[in-house]
Amino acid sequence: MTIFKRAYQFRGILVSPPLLFAIFSFSHEIENDWLVWPLGILTFILGFTLRIWAQQHIHYRLDIRRHLTTTGPYSFVRNPIYIGNTLICLSATILSELLWLIPVTIVWCAVVYSLVVHYEETRLKELYGEEYLRYMSETPRWTPNFLNIKNIKLINQYFGISILAEIHCFLILVPFVLKEIISSWFQH
């Protein structure tokens, strides 16, 4: 089994080390709640919204027949779910008040998701052939091409069910809210 397939199988676990560190570290925190919490929540909302938008089009975890998705956020970039995940991880890092950990979190997610995408792209080439190769040549992997506006569809018939499929993302906020509550007990 290749490192790429292992990265794909364990991608959720593999992105967690910076977040685990952020939960349990209290060293060099930025104690500016007026900056940290609005910025962290805004970043979370951006990542969560991107995941919902992508879910409406890709139908992952929905009981719907799937096909090569090139609409919605997939018309701009090939991996909007992983960009959304990275934003959510970034939001957790911000909420930890360890702003110095932001670059580490970004690089960590980039490495993990690059390994994952290598495996996924190999599978998608086998599954969709020329259609996927054409899509790869027209749509960037990570940096959105906003000139590629077609089939945007911000909301479609899968909007409600997509929210339900993505609601678990809020769980990432729980340890950081608890960290803030617990740390406030020791500051008084």
C-alpha positions as CSV (number, residue, x, y, z in Angstrom):
1,M,0.0,0.0,0.0
2,T,1.4,3.4,-1.0
3,I,1.9,6.4,1.2
4,F,-0.6,8.2,-0.9
5,K,-3.4,5.6,-0.3
6,R,-2.5,5.6,3.5
7,A,-2.7,9.4,3.5
8,Y,-6.1,9.2,1.8
9,Q,-7.4,6.6,4.3
10,F,-6.2,8.5,7.3
11,R,-6.5,12.1,6.1
12,G,-8.8,13.2,9.0
13,I,-6.3,11.9,11.6
14,L,-3.3,13.2,9.7
15,V,-4.4,16.8,9.7
16,S,-5.0,16.8,13.5
17,P,-1.5,17.1,15.1
18,P,-1.3,20.9,14.9
19,L,-4.8,21.1,16.3
20,L,-4.1,18.7,19.1
21,F,-1.1,20.8,20.0
22,A,-3.2,23.9,19.8
23,I,-5.7,22.5,22.3
24,F,-3.2,21.6,24.9
25,S,-0.7,24.4,24.6
26,F,-1.2,27.6,26.5
27,S,2.3,29.1,25.7
28,H,2.5,32.4,23.8
29,E,-1.3,32.9,23.4
30,I,-2.6,36.1,22.1
31,E,-5.1,37.3,24.7
32,N,-7.1,39.6,22.4
33,D,-10.6,38.1,22.3
34,W,-11.9,41.0,20.2
35,L,-9.5,39.9,17.4
36,V,-9.2,36.2,17.9
37,W,-12.8,35.1,18.2
38,P,-14.3,37.2,15.3
39,L,-11.4,36.2,13.0
40,G,-11.6,32.5,14.1
41,I,-15.4,32.3,13.7
42,L,-15.3,34.1,10.3
43,T,-12.6,31.7,9.0
44,F,-14.7,28.8,10.2
45,I,-17.8,30.1,8.5
46,L,-15.9,30.5,5.2
47,G,-14.6,26.9,5.4
48,F,-17.9,25.5,6.5
49,T,-19.8,27.4,3.7
50,L,-17.3,26.2,1.1
51,R,-17.8,22.6,2.3
52,I,-21.6,23.0,2.0
53,W,-21.3,24.5,-1.4
54,A,-19.0,21.7,-2.6
55,Q,-21.2,19.0,-0.9
56,Q,-24.2,20.2,-2.9
57,H,-22.3,19.4,-6.1
58,I,-20.1,16.4,-5.3
59,H,-22.8,14.6,-3.1
60,Y,-20.1,12.9,-0.9
61,R,-21.9,11.2,2.1
62,L,-25.2,11.8,0.3
63,D,-27.1,8.7,-1.0
64,I,-27.0,10.0,-4.6
65,R,-25.3,8.5,-7.6
66,R,-22.1,10.4,-8.2
67,H,-20.4,11.5,-11.4
68,L,-17.5,13.7,-12.3
69,T,-18.3,17.0,-10.7
70,T,-17.3,20.2,-12.5
71,T,-20.0,22.6,-11.3
72,G,-20.2,24.9,-8.3
73,P,-16.9,25.5,-6.6
74,Y,-15.5,22.6,-8.7
75,S,-15.6,24.9,-11.7
76,F,-13.0,27.2,-10.0
77,V,-10.8,24.7,-8.3
78,R,-10.5,20.9,-8.1
79,N,-10.3,20.5,-4.3
80,P,-12.7,22.9,-2.6
81,I,-13.5,20.4,0.2
82,Y,-9.8,20.3,1.2
83,I,-9.5,24.1,1.0
84,G,-12.6,24.3,3.2
85,N,-11.0,21.8,5.6
86,T,-7.8,23.9,5.7
87,L,-9.9,27.0,6.5
88,I,-11.6,25.1,9.3
89,C,-8.3,23.9,10.7
90,L,-7.0,27.4,10.4
91,S,-10.0,28.7,12.3
92,A,-9.3,26.2,15.2
93,T,-5.7,27.4,15.3
94,I,-6.9,31.0,15.5
95,L,-9.4,30.2,18.2
96,S,-6.6,28.5,20.2
97,E,-5.0,32.0,20.5
98,L,-1.7,30.5,19.2
99,L,-1.5,32.8,16.2
100,W,2.2,31.8,15.7
101,L,0.9,28.3,14.9
102,I,-1.0,29.5,11.8
103,P,1.8,28.9,9.3
104,V,2.5,25.5,10.7
105,T,-1.2,24.5,10.3
106,I,-1.3,25.8,6.7
107,V,1.9,23.9,5.7
108,W,0.8,20.8,7.6
109,C,-2.6,20.8,5.8
110,A,-0.9,21.5,2.5
111,V,1.4,18.5,2.8
112,V,-1.3,16.1,4.0
113,Y,-3.8,17.2,1.4
114,S,-1.2,17.1,-1.4
115,L,-0.5,13.4,-0.6
116,V,-4.3,12.7,-0.5
117,V,-4.9,14.5,-3.8
118,H,-2.2,12.6,-5.5
119,Y,-4.0,9.4,-4.7
120,E,-7.5,10.8,-5.6
121,E,-6.3,12.1,-8.9
122,T,-4.8,8.7,-9.9
123,R,-8.2,7.1,-9.0
124,L,-10.2,9.7,-10.9
125,K,-8.0,9.4,-14.0
126,E,-8.7,5.6,-14.0
127,L,-12.4,6.1,-13.4
128,Y,-13.2,9.0,-15.8
129,G,-10.2,8.9,-18.2
130,E,-10.1,11.7,-20.8
131,E,-13.0,13.6,-19.2
132,Y,-11.0,14.0,-16.0
133,L,-7.7,14.8,-17.9
134,R,-9.6,17.6,-19.7
135,Y,-11.0,18.8,-16.3
136,M,-7.5,18.7,-14.8
137,S,-6.1,20.8,-17.7
138,E,-8.9,23.4,-17.4
139,T,-9.2,23.7,-13.6
140,P,-6.4,24.4,-11.1
141,R,-5.7,22.1,-8.2
142,W,-5.4,24.6,-5.4
143,T,-5.6,28.3,-6.6
144,P,-9.1,29.1,-7.7
145,N,-9.5,30.4,-11.3
146,F,-12.3,32.9,-11.0
147,L,-12.3,33.5,-14.7
148,N,-13.7,30.0,-15.1
149,I,-17.3,31.1,-14.2
150,K,-19.7,28.5,-15.3
151,N,-22.4,26.5,-13.5
152,I,-21.8,28.3,-10.2
153,K,-25.1,27.4,-8.6
154,L,-24.6,28.6,-5.0
155,I,-27.7,26.8,-3.8
156,N,-29.4,23.8,-5.4
157,Q,-31.9,21.1,-4.3
158,Y,-29.2,19.4,-2.1
159,F,-28.7,22.5,0.1
160,G,-30.6,21.3,3.2
161,I,-29.2,17.7,3.1
162,S,-25.7,19.1,2.5
163,I,-25.9,21.2,5.6
164,L,-26.9,18.1,7.6
165,A,-24.0,16.2,6.0
166,E,-21.5,18.9,7.1
167,I,-22.9,19.8,10.5
168,H,-20.3,17.6,12.2
169,C,-17.7,20.3,11.3
170,F,-19.0,22.3,14.3
171,L,-17.5,19.6,16.6
172,I,-14.0,21.0,15.9
173,L,-15.0,24.2,17.7
174,V,-15.9,22.4,21.0
175,P,-12.4,21.8,22.4
176,F,-11.3,25.3,21.6
177,V,-14.4,26.8,23.3
178,L,-13.7,24.5,26.3
179,K,-10.1,25.6,26.3
180,E,-11.2,29.3,26.5
181,I,-13.6,28.6,29.3
182,I,-11.1,26.5,31.3
183,S,-8.3,29.0,30.8
184,S,-10.5,31.9,31.9
185,W,-11.0,30.0,35.3
186,F,-7.3,30.1,35.9
187,Q,-6.8,33.8,35.0
188,H,-9.1,35.1,37.7
